[in-house]
Amino acid sequence: MNIHPLRDDERERVIAAGLGLARLPRSDGSFYLVAWDGDAPLGHAHLALTKPPEVQDVEVLEQHRGRGIATALLAAAEREAAARGHTRLTLTVSASKPEVRALYERRGFRDAGVPPRRVTGVVQIRTGPLEVDDTLLTLEKPLSIPGEPVRRTSDTDHGRTP
């Protein structure tokens, strides 16, 4: 398996395989990481280069689930964020998907101390409108920058005062 940032000439292959690229196009430097088996896409994860960066839109084709692809995509996102000097990576997960949350927790993500966020309504994505009715939990993971020790996050990292 090979994971690398999505190139423009690979977009149609990823979409044709059944993987949505809902967060394209982006002009803020954010990008998709795509897992490949030869020239066949297996899954993707979007890395939003926000402060702190956020992993979004992790998806693995159903026939390839259970093979460690999502875990490998998360590890790649962690490396990409750390290589850019970030010391923390966040993500949100549906409160109704404990199995997905468990995957993130096995990778070292923990509750970020942010209250659960209720999201309802219609969201416009590249593929069209999406009806949303969910409660999202925010998780985070401290990252080590190559050559530096892991820095623990603190309350001030969240914009809160101690």
Secondary structure, DSSP 8 states (H G I E B T S, - for coil): -EEEE--GGGHHHHHHTT---TT-S-SSS-EEEEEEETTEEEEEEEEE--SS-EEEEEEE-GGGTTSSHHHHHHHHHHHHHHHTT-SEEEEEEETT-HHHHHHHHHTT-EE-S---EEEEEEEEETTEEEEEEEEEEEEEEE---TTS------GGGGT---
